[in-house]
Amino acid sequence: MAEFSEKRPFNGARMSPELEFKIKSLPDSPGCYLMKSGGEIIYVGKAKNLKNRVSQYFHWSAQHTPKVRAMVEKIDDFDIMLVDNELEAFTLECNLIKLHMPHYNILLKDDKTYPFIRVDLRENFPRVDLVRRQEKDGAKYFGPYQGATVIREVLDVVRMVFPIRVCAKKLNPDKPLRPCVHHQVGQCPAPCAGLISGEDYRQTILKVIDFLNGKYAPVLDELKERMMEASKAMNYERAALYRDRIRAVEAVMQKQKAISTAQTDQDIIAVLPHDADAMVQLMFVRSGRMIGSERFTLEGAADEPQGEILTQFMLQYYGPEITPPREILLSATPPEHDVIEQLLSEQHGQRTYILTPRRGEKLKLVRMALKNLKDEAHKLDRKNAGSRARTIGALEELQQALGLPTLPRRIEGYDISNTQGAQNVASEVVMVDGVSANREYRHYRIKTVEGANDFASMYEVITRRLSHGLDELAERKAAGLDPEGGKFSWLPDLILVDGGRGQLAAAMEAMEGQGLNIPMIGLAKRIEEIVLPGEEESILLDRHSNALHLIQRVRDESHRFAIIHHRTLRGRASIASRLDGIPGVGEKRRKAILKHFKTVEALRAASLEEIQAVPGMPEKVAESVYRFMREDEKGE
């Protein structure tokens, strides 16, 4: 074994004696290892031989992927768990990954919620329900289906063909209920009224489960037989009912793609690396028919071997609620094929075969799954390309049009809003890498300007913003902190002023007064011309230009943000003016009312009890406010 005392892999830091001792003391045994950083489990793995596998991570010369190198640099401790054989190691690894969800493992995460059909056989009289999420509750789940419309069509057919209960009533055999209308029309056997035994109802539910698994032939045969019997007995009304049910089943069958003449159950799983992630396509074939599919994205797994990705996917996807079918067809061979096959077979009590087909019909199924993945990857690429054109591409275009020395990653937009010189406010909106950074937005109350003077107001707000930024920048530099982490210290690469030459000149004067030289432009609304400081001629970008659309978004957002704040202040001022003269309402209580209700409309609509809930509000004063607002409303 290599000596570790003088170096730590990849980052050159010295390894702690405790970690070195643990590595040297590893046993020649199968088991699982849990890599830690600062007490947090960041990776879980398995090994036939823990000594060989774990020590490989810490060999300086090991050929690791960038992801593994980044992980090893963070490891400061690890634990091991010994087992008797490789199969137990697989099982333990799967359970530990699901429990801890370590950052560097391949994790099966999916934000989409697909509808499922749920049947809980533990109930005396199980229902067949639509649910939005699969839970580990011991029930059987069928799906996922592509949408609620599809699943409701299937449920309609199930309830038409099989008489099962649809209500959620608690059934008590000692207290039978009166049958509802569903029983009267033949859609429910009325277990609530004790008209069917639990065993007979269970037989019906088992047929429903076969049907949901794609076994339509027995259902069709039975319905056709009943239709013929009813027809021979000249019960044509009942024969027509069975005819309609047959048509409903056939309609469901036609909507599901026929894959094979063999009545086989298969899952087809294909993997495709895409950017830094790996996409997995899972298609469900039951009784030779494609009944559904689902797509997953495994974040940060692109560098992993495809067989390992499929291994981790299967171990995390299949569980007590999701039983694997007889055959699982894969696009790549997992490294521990035999062990996974044995594990899935033992866990679910039925033989499961894992195949990586090389020819024939099964290979066509795998290629179909891969074709779906490539189509999705193409769509994502097109979407990302469009997103880049509107963000980074637009910034590059703007940099070229304005002749900027660097890419304007951080753009700040400013606007002034007032009503006839009253309630002067300014807004600052921020866009970083072409995307709105809402947390960076700021409002400013204009303090030094009286009346409607947009130029002076712009001078004030730019001065305040940049002076705050320079002060904080100096503090963070002295502390060795990143300027981008502060509230004001990340200075803009470009400033956009909503307005023409007057507003731009005021903003330029403020910036130069702070000793800065930040590129600055104005955007005049009349013909959407870009105004440059000290230049008589403006720049007119093509109206389809992504750069123009980007600065329009900044300008419009700054205007919107200023208007919203201004309306809020006007509303508060309106409340304050209406509260003047009410007995018992001084400055302190007026502020409390303003803070509590925000707007005149909210105060007007408030009940006496709600006004009394204002902090520090005596009952008599609350009554005065309540009466005043009602009289004020009548006066209007």
URTA-V717495 format. One record per residue. N is the residue number from 1. RES is the residue in one small letter. D_CENTER is the distance of its C-alpha to the mean C-alpha in whole Angstrom. Layout:
n & res & d_center
N & RES & D_CENTER
N & RES & D_CENTER
//
This chain:
n & res & d_center
1 & m & 45
2 & a & 44
3 & e & 45
4 & f & 42
5 & s & 44
6 & e & 45
7 & k & 41
8 & r & 38
9 & p & 36
10 & f & 34
11 & n & 34
12 & g & 38
13 & a & 37
14 & r & 40
15 & m & 39
16 & s & 39
17 & p & 42
18 & e & 40
19 & l & 38
20 & e & 41
21 & f & 42
22 & k & 39
23 & i & 39
24 & k & 43
25 & s & 43
26 & l & 40
27 & p & 42
28 & d & 42
29 & s & 40
30 & p & 37
31 & g & 34
32 & c & 31
33 & y & 30
34 & l & 28
35 & m & 27
36 & k & 27
37 & s & 27
38 & g & 28
39 & g & 28
40 & e & 24
41 & i & 24
42 & i & 22
43 & y & 23
44 & v & 25
45 & g & 27
46 & k & 30
47 & a & 33
48 & k & 37
49 & n & 38
50 & l & 37
51 & k & 39
52 & n & 39
53 & r & 35
54 & v & 34
55 & s & 37
56 & q & 36
57 & y & 33
58 & f & 35
59 & h & 38
60 & w & 38
61 & s & 39
62 & a & 36
63 & q & 34
64 & h & 31
65 & t & 28
66 & p & 26
67 & k & 23
68 & v & 26
69 & r & 28
70 & a & 26
71 & m & 25
72 & v & 29
73 & e & 29
74 & k & 27
75 & i & 29
76 & d & 32
77 & d & 32
78 & f & 31
79 & d & 32
80 & i & 33
81 & m & 34
82 & l & 37
83 & v & 37
84 & d & 40
85 & n & 38
86 & e & 35
87 & l & 34
88 & e & 34
89 & a & 32
90 & f & 29
91 & t & 29
92 & l & 29
93 & e & 26
94 & c & 24
95 & n & 24
96 & l & 24
97 & i & 21
98 & k & 19
99 & l & 20
100 & h & 20
101 & m & 17
102 & p & 18
103 & h & 17
104 & y & 19
105 & n & 19
106 & i & 18
107 & l & 15
108 & l & 13
109 & k & 10
110 & d & 8
111 & d & 5
112 & k & 7
113 & t & 10
114 & y & 13
115 & p & 17
116 & f & 19
117 & i & 23
118 & r & 24
119 & v & 28
120 & d & 29
121 & l & 32
122 & r & 33
123 & e & 34
124 & n & 37
125 & f & 36
126 & p & 33
127 & r & 31
128 & v & 28
129 & d & 25
130 & l & 22
131 & v & 19
132 & r & 15
133 & r & 14
134 & q & 17
135 & e & 18
136 & k & 21
137 & d & 24
138 & g & 26
139 & a & 26
140 & k & 26
141 & y & 23
142 & f & 23
143 & g & 21
144 & p & 18
145 & y & 19
146 & q & 18
147 & g & 18
148 & a & 20
149 & t & 23
150 & v & 23
151 & i & 23
152 & r & 25
153 & e & 28
154 & v & 28
155 & l & 28
156 & d & 31
157 & v & 33
158 & v & 33
159 & r & 34
160 & m & 37
161 & v & 38
162 & f & 38
163 & p & 39
164 & i & 36
165 & r & 35
166 & v & 33
167 & c & 33
168 & a & 32
169 & k & 35
170 & k & 36
171 & l & 39
172 & n & 42
173 & p & 45
174 & d & 48
175 & k & 47
176 & p & 46
177 & l & 45
178 & r & 46
179 & p & 44
180 & c & 42
181 & v & 42
182 & h & 40
183 & h & 43
184 & q & 45
185 & v & 43
186 & g & 43
187 & q & 39
188 & c & 40
189 & p & 42
190 & a & 42
191 & p & 42
192 & c & 42
193 & a & 45
194 & g & 46
195 & l & 47
196 & i & 45
197 & s & 45
198 & g & 42
199 & e & 44
200 & d & 44
201 & y & 41
202 & r & 39
203 & q & 41
204 & t & 39
205 & i & 36
206 & l & 36
207 & k & 37
208 & v & 34
209 & i & 32
210 & d & 34
211 & f & 33
212 & l & 29
213 & n & 30
214 & g & 32
215 & k & 35
216 & y & 37
217 & a & 40
218 & p & 41
219 & v & 40
220 & l & 42
221 & d & 45
222 & e & 45
223 & l & 44
224 & k & 47
225 & e & 50
226 & r & 49
227 & m & 49
228 & m & 53
229 & e & 54
230 & a & 53
231 & s & 55
232 & k & 58
233 & a & 58
234 & m & 58
235 & n & 55
236 & y & 54
237 & e & 51
238 & r & 50
239 & a & 50
240 & a & 48
241 & l & 45
242 & y & 45
243 & r & 45
244 & d & 42
245 & r & 40
246 & i & 41
247 & r & 40
248 & a & 36
249 & v & 36
250 & e & 37
251 & a & 35
252 & v & 32
253 & m & 33
254 & q & 34
255 & k & 30
256 & q & 29
257 & k & 30
258 & a & 33
259 & i & 33
260 & s & 36
261 & t & 39
262 & a & 39
263 & q & 37
264 & t & 35
265 & d & 32
266 & q & 29
267 & d & 26
268 & i & 25
269 & i & 23
270 & a & 23
271 & v & 21
272 & l & 21
273 & p & 20
274 & h & 18
275 & d & 19
276 & a & 18
277 & d & 15
278 & a & 17
279 & m & 16
280 & v & 17
281 & q & 19
282 & l & 20
283 & m & 22
284 & f & 24
285 & v & 28
286 & r & 30
287 & s & 34
288 & g & 34
289 & r & 31
290 & m & 28
291 & i & 26
292 & g & 22
293 & s & 20
294 & e & 16
295 & r & 14
296 & f & 12
297 & t & 12
298 & l & 13
299 & e & 13
300 & g & 16
301 & a & 18
302 & a & 20
303 & d & 23
304 & e & 23
305 & p & 26
306 & q & 25
307 & g & 27
308 & e & 25
309 & i & 22
310 & l & 23
311 & t & 24
312 & q & 21
313 & f & 19
314 & m & 22
315 & l & 23
316 & q & 19
317 & y & 19
318 & y & 22
319 & g & 23
320 & p & 25
321 & e & 23
322 & i & 23
323 & t & 26
324 & p & 27
325 & p & 29
326 & r & 33
327 & e & 32
328 & i & 29
329 & l & 29
330 & l & 27
331 & s & 27
332 & a & 28
333 & t & 31
334 & p & 29
335 & p & 31
336 & e & 32
337 & h & 33
338 & d & 35
339 & v & 34
340 & i & 30
341 & e & 32
342 & q & 35
343 & l & 32
344 & l & 30
345 & s & 33
346 & e & 34
347 & q & 31
348 & h & 31
349 & g & 35
350 & q & 35
351 & r & 36
352 & t & 33
353 & y & 34
354 & i & 32
355 & l & 33
356 & t & 32
357 & p & 34
358 & r & 36
359 & r & 38
360 & g & 38
361 & e & 36
362 & k & 34
363 & l & 33
364 & k & 33
365 & l & 30
366 & v & 28
367 & r & 29
368 & m & 27
369 & a & 24
370 & l & 24
371 & k & 25
372 & n & 22
373 & l & 20
374 & k & 22
375 & d & 22
376 & e & 18
377 & a & 18
378 & h & 21
379 & k & 19
380 & l & 16
381 & d & 19
382 & r & 20
383 & k & 17
384 & n & 17
385 & a & 21
386 & g & 21
387 & s & 18
388 & r & 21
389 & a & 24
390 & r & 22
391 & t & 22
392 & i & 23
393 & g & 26
394 & a & 27
395 & l & 27
396 & e & 30
397 & e & 31
398 & l & 32
399 & q & 33
400 & q & 36
401 & a & 37
402 & l & 37
403 & g & 39
404 & l & 37
405 & p & 37
406 & t & 34
407 & l & 30
408 & p & 29
409 & r & 26
410 & r & 26
411 & i & 28
412 & e & 29
413 & g & 30
414 & y & 32
415 & d & 34
416 & i & 36
417 & s & 37
418 & n & 40
419 & t & 42
420 & q & 45
421 & g & 45
422 & a & 44
423 & q & 40
424 & n & 40
425 & v & 36
426 & a & 34
427 & s & 31
428 & e & 29
429 & v & 26
430 & v & 24
431 & m & 23
432 & v & 22
433 & d & 22
434 & g & 21
435 & v & 18
436 & s & 19
437 & a & 19
438 & n & 19
439 & r & 20
440 & e & 23
441 & y & 24
442 & r & 28
443 & h & 30
444 & y & 34
445 & r & 37
446 & i & 40
447 & k & 43
448 & t & 46
449 & v & 46
450 & e & 48
451 & g & 48
452 & a & 46
453 & n & 46
454 & d & 43
455 & f & 44
456 & a & 45
457 & s & 42
458 & m & 40
459 & y & 42
460 & e & 41
461 & v & 38
462 & i & 38
463 & t & 40
464 & r & 38
465 & r & 35
466 & l & 37
467 & s & 39
468 & h & 36
469 & g & 34
470 & l & 38
471 & d & 38
472 & e & 35
473 & l & 35
474 & a & 38
475 & e & 37
476 & r & 34
477 & k & 36
478 & a & 39
479 & a & 37
480 & g & 35
481 & l & 32
482 & d & 29
483 & p & 30
484 & e & 26
485 & g & 26
486 & g & 28
487 & k & 28
488 & f & 30
489 & s & 31
490 & w & 29
491 & l & 32
492 & p & 31
493 & d & 32
494 & l & 32
495 & i & 33
496 & l & 33
497 & v & 35
498 & d & 35
499 & g & 39
500 & g & 42
501 & r & 44
502 & g & 45
503 & q & 42
504 & l & 41
505 & a & 45
506 & a & 44
507 & a & 41
508 & m & 43
509 & e & 45
510 & a & 43
511 & m & 41
512 & e & 44
513 & g & 46
514 & q & 43
515 & g & 44
516 & l & 41
517 & n & 41
518 & i & 38
519 & p & 37
520 & m & 37
521 & i & 37
522 & g & 38
523 & l & 36
524 & a & 39
525 & k & 38
526 & r & 41
527 & i & 40
528 & e & 37
529 & e & 39
530 & i & 38
531 & v & 41
532 & l & 42
533 & p & 44
534 & g & 48
535 & e & 47
536 & e & 49
537 & e & 47
538 & s & 43
539 & i & 41
540 & l & 40
541 & l & 37
542 & d & 36
543 & r & 34
544 & h & 32
545 & s & 31
546 & n & 28
547 & a & 29
548 & l & 31
549 & h & 28
550 & l & 26
551 & i & 29
552 & q & 29
553 & r & 25
554 & v & 26
555 & r & 30
556 & d & 28
557 & e & 25
558 & s & 28
559 & h & 30
560 & r & 28
561 & f & 27
562 & a & 31
563 & i & 32
564 & i & 29
565 & h & 31
566 & h & 34
567 & r & 34
568 & t & 33
569 & l & 36
570 & r & 38
571 & g & 37
572 & r & 38
573 & a & 41
574 & s & 42
575 & i & 41
576 & a & 43
577 & s & 46
578 & r & 46
579 & l & 46
580 & d & 49
581 & g & 53
582 & i & 51
583 & p & 53
584 & g & 52
585 & v & 49
586 & g & 49
587 & e & 47
588 & k & 45
589 & r & 44
590 & r & 43
591 & k & 41
592 & a & 39
593 & i & 39
594 & l & 37
595 & k & 35
596 & h & 34
597 & f & 34
598 & k & 33
599 & t & 35
600 & v & 38
601 & e & 37
602 & a & 35
603 & l & 38
604 & r & 40
605 & a & 38
606 & a & 38
607 & s & 40
608 & l & 43
609 & e & 41
610 & e & 38
611 & i & 40
612 & q & 42
613 & a & 39
614 & v & 39
615 & p & 40
616 & g & 43
617 & m & 44
618 & p & 48
619 & e & 48
620 & k & 51
621 & v & 49
622 & a & 46
623 & e & 49
624 & s & 50
625 & v & 47
626 & y & 46
627 & r & 49
628 & f & 49
629 & m & 46
630 & r & 47
631 & e & 50
632 & d & 48
633 & e & 46
634 & k & 50
635 & g & 51
636 & e & 48
//
